[in-house]
Structure formats: C-alpha cells, structure tokens
Amino acid sequence: MGRETSIPGRPALRVGPVSWMVRLRPVLVPVIAFGLLALAMAVNLGRGDFPIGVGDVLAVLLGGGDDTHAYIVLELRLPRALTGALVGAALALAGAITQSIARNPLASPDILGVTAGAGVGAVAVIMLGGSAGGISGGIAELGLPAAALGGGLVAALFVFAISWQRGIDGYRLVLVGLGITAVLVAIKFYLLTLSEVADAGRAMVWITGSLNGRGWEHVTPVALALLVLVPLALFTARPLGGLQFGDDTARGLGIRVNGSRAALILIAVGLAATATASAGPVEFVALATPQIAMRMAGTPQPPLVGSMVLGAALTVIADVIARTAFGVVELPVGIVTAVIGAPYLMYLLVRRYREVRT
Amino acid sequence: MERSVTVATPPGSQRSPRSGVTSVGNAEATVRRRRRRLVGLLVLLLVLTAAVLASIAIGSKPIALPEVWHALTSPTGTEDDIVIGSLRLPRTMLGLAVGIALGVAGALMQGHTRNPLADPGLLGVNQGAAFAIVLSIFMLRTDDIYTLVWFGFAGALVATVAVFALGSVGRGGPTPVTLALAGAAISALLYALTSALVLLDAQSLEAFRFWRSGSLAGRDPEIVLQVLPFLVAGLVLALINSPGLNALSLGEDVARSLGQSVLLTRVVGIAAVTLLTGAAVSACGPIGFVGLVVPHMARAITGPDYRWLLPYSGLLGAIMLLVADVVGRVVARPGELQVGIMLALIGAPFFLILVRRRRLVRL
C-alpha cells in the first residue's frame, strides 16, 4: 500500500495496477449522520404523550406487539417521523444542488421560487376551499398538497424560463429568483389580508411549516419523488465539480454546461416542491445542512449524499424536540431546526475556517 | 502610462497606435459617462420631488397642489393644513428617510459580502431588532413605542457586532463568505427564538405584530426625528466608505496592495449598514425588497462604481418606497395596501426587465 507517495492524511489504496485515493471524512459523515438518524427515529417513535419502550417499538416494527402500540406507532408516529426524515433529505439535497449551481452559500431552493409559489398555491386553496373544505376535509388532504406542488412547480418554471438566455447563468438565476419570489410573497400576503380570520389562521399554520398530523398520504409522494430523483441527481451530478470552475473552464473540460445545469435545477425543483407540498416550508434545512455537511466532510462543495442524510437527521431530531420539549405547546419544526442547526453552523465557522471560493 | 501614450501618438495622426486610441477614447468616454450619470442623478432627484409631492397630495382625501404649497409654507390651521402637517408630511418624511437608508445600506451590504442575495438585514440587524423588541415586551411588559424603538436599535447593534465577531474569528478575518454565513446563522437563530417567544406568550404577539407588519402608516411623527441623527451618521459613513469599497471589489489582495486597510474599510462599511438599517427597522419595522432589489436596479444603471451606485441606490429606494406607498393608498380605497406588498408588485416587473435586458453587472 505505497504509503510513501500519498498526500499526508489521504492514504492511497493500491491493489496491483489499480489505485485510488481514500478520503475517510466524506464517507464517515453520511455514516455518522445515518446513525444519528436511526437513533433519532427510535426516540421519536417511542416518546410522546404515551411513552413506548424501545423493545415494544421494535416489536411493532417487526410485525408483532399489541394492538394499542401498533396503532400508535404505525398510524400516528411512524408516518410523521418518516415524513420528517424524507422531507429533510429532499430539502437538503435540493439545497446542496442549488448552492453548487448558484455558487452561493446563501442560495436555497427558495430562490428558485419553489417555496413562495407553493405558499401562494396553498393559501389560495385554503381561502377558496375555505369553510367548505376545512383543515381535515377532502380539500385539505388532496387539494392542499396538490396546489402547493403545482404552485411551486409553476413558479420555478417561470424563474427558469425568465432566466434562460441561451443557457442558464447562475447569477442571473439568483436575481430572477429574487424578483419572482418577492412578487409571490407579496401576492401571498395580499391573499392573507383578503381572507377571513379563521382561514388566515389555518393558512399561517401551513406557512410556518409543520409535521403535525402527517399521515401516510404525506409520506408516499415524497418517498416516490426521492426514489426517482435521488438516483437521477447522483447520476447527473458528476459535472457539478467541473461547473465550479466557471462556464469556460467547464466547457473546456467537456461538460455540457447548459444541459447538465438545467437538468440539475429541475431535479432540485422537483425535490423541493414535493417536500414543501408535504410539510410546508421547513426553513433552514435546505440552507444550512449543505454548508454544515461541507464543513464536516471537508469537501470543496456541498456533498450530496452527506447533505441528504444529515438533513434527514437534523429534521427528525428537531421534530423530537418540537413535539416533546414544551409540554402541550408544539413548536413548528422549522423553528427548532434553526435553534439546533444555527449554533452548530456557528461552531463550525469558528472552529475551522477554510477559504471556500463560491 | 497616460503620458507615454500621448507622446507616442503624434497629433493629427490618423493611424495612431491601438493603445493610444483606446486610451484617448476611454478618457472621452469617461467624461461622457460622468456627464450622463450626473444627468441621471438630476432626473432621479426630480422624480423624487414629484414622488414626495404626490405622497403629500394623494390619499383618501385628495388635496390640490396649491393647498399643499400653502400648508407647507404658511399653515393657517385649515383642515387640509392639519391633514398635511400631522399625517401626510411625517409619513412622507419617514418614507423618504427609510427609502434612502435601505437603498444605500443594501448596496453597501451587497458590496461587502459580494453576494447578490445579501440584504441589509443579512448581518442580523432585522432579527436582532425583532428579538430585542419581543424580549423587552416579554420581560418588561411594556408596549410603549418609544422604549421599543431604543430596544430595537440596541438589539440591532448587538446582533451585528456578534455577527461581525463570528465572521472574523476564523483565519483570514472577515471575508464575504464567512460574514454571509455567520449572518444567516445568527439571523436564523434569532428568528427562531423570536417565533418561539411569540408562540409561547400570546401577550407579546399583539405589540410585536404591529411592529412587525412593516408599514409607513400609523407611525409616530416623533420617531423620524428620534432616528434621524443615526441615519445622517450612517449616510456620511457610507459615502466615506465608497472609494474603499471600490478597491475591495477588486479582491482583498489587490485592495491591500493599493494601500487600503481591508479591516478598517469593512468595519466602517458594516457600521454604516448597522446605523442605517437599525434606524430604518426600528422606526417602521422590517420592509423588504428595497434593500435587496433596488441596489441591483441601480447597478444595472450605473455599473459597479460605488461612488455612483450609493447615491443612485438611495434615490431609487426612496422613489420606489414613496411611489409604492402612494399607489397602496389609492388602489384599495378606502383602506390601503401595505407598502411591502405594493413595492414587490410594482418593483419586481421593472427589476425582471432590467435583469433580462441589460448586460449583467456582477458583484
């Protein structure tokens, strides 16, 4: 294992004529994050108004257990926990892709117009459906996520179409996204001022983003989206490293700049829109997780898999705290993700500073 | 360099060396560009005056311009005089001051972080003010707006200092990336804490919601006077900062080799942003869009030179804010639409056209 020619700290693995560099940290980060995720899921399934021991939870998951436990775990807590994990993963992956494309650490899928579009769609449905649908009626269960998904996708397509000028340019994309988002947010608030008090209250609950009362019908769409889009993202993301050098160099490296960039943006939009449709805009995950994962893994750009698993873990941990920490009052999960994630990001900023050119 | 070129170019020669032509052409172009920018500045000033007059004259009770003039120069206590003196004029002045402050602060912020997504609130100013205000409502049980303004201002200052410290502890001092990330992190944390306090304590909610709504209406006229010194100080610092910022936008190393003290420039710039934004935010709550989008509009007109960009940003910000406020008063009679909503609805289409048509000036 020719140690003598390796870069210090980066041992090369050599088997006969084949050799490749092993970097432990980018591999370790997803593994550790996955461990955290499993732990958080276990705690999340067990804790609550009706505590269930880990053994019983496991028994239920393996198909046994008594009926009460099975009902609580399978019908109430598991869908919620899964929604959290999947939404977190989707948002973080979308965030990592967006930040790499825009080459901007402040970019999140929000700037693609997804969140604001989803907000307009959802608020419009809540107002039009109004008392007819109610928060638990048919409109809420089917129409609300559908409208949010539609709104998000349409808004993102708008941003995409307006910023397309013989190709997508990251800088122009960011600016156009800013403009469209501003309009959509204004429309959302305008709708809110028009609506009746009860509707506005329900709309606010959705706008804050929450995992409360999420059932299997929320798990399925995100799961499907992840199933399709994650392999696609990992497959398409190969040129992402080359794109960091700027358009000309990337072209020189043989990357089809416009094609791959457009494909990646569409994938990010799909992920973010489905996630937002399921749980509302859970803030901060998409923004902070890629940066945290990048600093943990020591990679030059947000690692996709690492961000994804870490996003899932962060969201589920935040959900446990949001559900149980304040007794009766349940905090929106978006708030808790910021309370946990922000200090950690600050710690990483203080501890180790790397010149990262974005 | 300049001189050697003129020597190398014989007067009247048609086929002068290429470098000579471009240099002379550049000098002429510079003069022309400067003249054009001065004219543009004048035009903006005229538009701003018109916007100010419109903001005084137009409202739920339209007042003719002669009456406006009468009320401004020699008020005699007629109904119109009272409406203008106690309602329209303070509101207009507030819009003017806040628009200028947010426009300039936004341009500075984007310059220092070199990030098009940076808004004046990025360094935690808005969230710091919000958190301090909620905390003081929560702890002191006060809803006196004068006290709250000061708490908001203090919160803004503390948050910015914290962000700046956090952004500069790493090796290499405060860089655009660390500043932006530190600001995003602290803002998110403060926002979360504020939301949690508001959710847990319903009493904080009412007073906070009023402050939070971000509007020019119903603010006390005294508040403008209270925050005015800070605004002026911030503007002066901003103008002092602009040559340094020009050098910084060439990159820190180049700026250093040109004799700029990078740290000093950053500190002055951040201080200006904090003063301007802190004063604006504590006077009328967070108003989005102006600080974020107006600098991009100004940049599309002036190019990257901050000595021009800052005045243009300030004037454009004030114009946009006043026009949006006036339109908001007119479209939804007898009520009005919040200025933030109108700002985005009016301003964003302009912005999108600018972004699409002009060659983009990058940060």
Contacts between the chains, C-beta under 8 A, distances in Angstrom:
chain1	res1	chain2	res2	distance
A	104	B	115	6.4
A	104	B	116	7.6
A	104	B	117	6.2
A	105	B	177	6.1
A	105	B	180	6.2
A	105	B	181	5.7
A	105	B	184	7.9
A	106	B	115	5.9
A	106	B	117	4.3
A	106	B	118	7.2
A	106	B	122	7.9
A	106	B	180	5.5
A	106	B	181	7.9
A	106	B	184	6.1
A	107	B	117	6.6
A	111	B	117	6.9
A	162	B	352	6.2
A	162	B	356	6.6
A	163	B	355	7.9
A	165	B	356	7.1
A	169	B	360	7.6
A	171	B	116	6.7
A	171	B	360	6.2
A	171	B	362	6.0
A	172	B	355	6.3
A	172	B	360	6.0
A	174	B	116	5.4
A	174	B	117	6.2
A	175	B	116	6.0
A	175	B	296	6.1
A	175	B	351	7.9
A	175	B	355	4.7
A	175	B	360	7.5
A	176	B	352	6.4
A	176	B	355	5.8
A	176	B	356	7.8
A	178	B	116	7.5
A	178	B	117	7.0
A	178	B	292	6.4
A	178	B	293	6.4
A	178	B	296	7.7
A	178	B	351	7.9
A	179	B	293	6.7
A	179	B	348	4.6
A	179	B	351	4.6
A	179	B	352	4.7
A	179	B	355	6.8
A	180	B	348	7.3
A	180	B	352	7.4
A	182	B	288	7.1
A	182	B	289	5.3
A	182	B	292	7.6
A	182	B	293	6.5
A	182	B	343	8.0
A	182	B	344	4.1
A	182	B	347	7.5
A	182	B	348	5.0
A	182	B	351	8.0
A	183	B	344	5.4
A	183	B	345	6.5
A	183	B	348	4.4
A	183	B	349	7.8
A	185	B	288	7.8
A	185	B	344	6.6
A	186	B	340	6.9
A	186	B	341	4.4
A	186	B	342	7.8
A	186	B	343	7.5
A	186	B	344	3.6
A	186	B	345	5.3
A	186	B	348	7.8
A	187	B	345	7.7
A	189	B	338	7.0
A	189	B	340	7.2
A	189	B	341	5.5
A	190	B	337	7.1
A	190	B	341	5.3
A	190	B	345	8.0
A	193	B	337	7.6
A	193	B	338	7.4
A	193	B	341	7.9
A	208	B	195	7.8
A	283	B	188	7.4
A	284	B	188	5.2
A	284	B	192	8.0
A	287	B	184	6.5
A	287	B	188	7.5
A	288	B	184	7.6
A	288	B	185	7.1
A	288	B	188	7.1
A	291	B	181	6.3
A	326	B	200	7.1
A	329	B	199	6.7
A	329	B	200	6.1
A	331	B	196	6.1
A	331	B	199	6.5
A	332	B	195	7.5
A	332	B	199	7.9
A	334	B	192	8.0
A	335	B	192	4.4
A	335	B	195	5.1
A	335	B	196	5.8
A	335	B	199	7.9
A	336	B	192	7.3
A	338	B	188	4.2
A	338	B	189	6.0
A	338	B	191	6.6
A	338	B	192	3.7
A	339	B	189	6.5
A	339	B	192	4.8
A	339	B	193	7.1
A	339	B	196	7.6
A	341	B	188	7.4
A	342	B	185	4.5
A	342	B	186	7.0
A	342	B	188	4.8
A	342	B	189	3.8
A	342	B	192	7.3
A	343	B	185	7.8
A	343	B	189	6.7
A	345	B	181	6.8
A	345	B	185	4.5
A	346	B	166	5.8
A	346	B	182	6.8
A	346	B	185	5.0
A	346	B	186	7.1
A	346	B	189	7.9
A	349	B	166	6.2
A	349	B	167	7.4
A	349	B	169	7.8
A	349	B	170	6.3
A	349	B	178	6.0
A	349	B	181	6.0
A	349	B	182	5.7
A	349	B	185	7.2
A	350	B	166	6.6
A	350	B	169	5.2
A	350	B	170	6.8
A	352	B	170	7.5
A	353	B	169	7.9
A	353	B	170	2.7
A	353	B	171	4.7
A	353	B	172	6.0
A	353	B	178	6.6
A	355	B	172	6.4
A	355	B	175	7.5
A	356	B	177	5.9
A	358	B	177	6.1
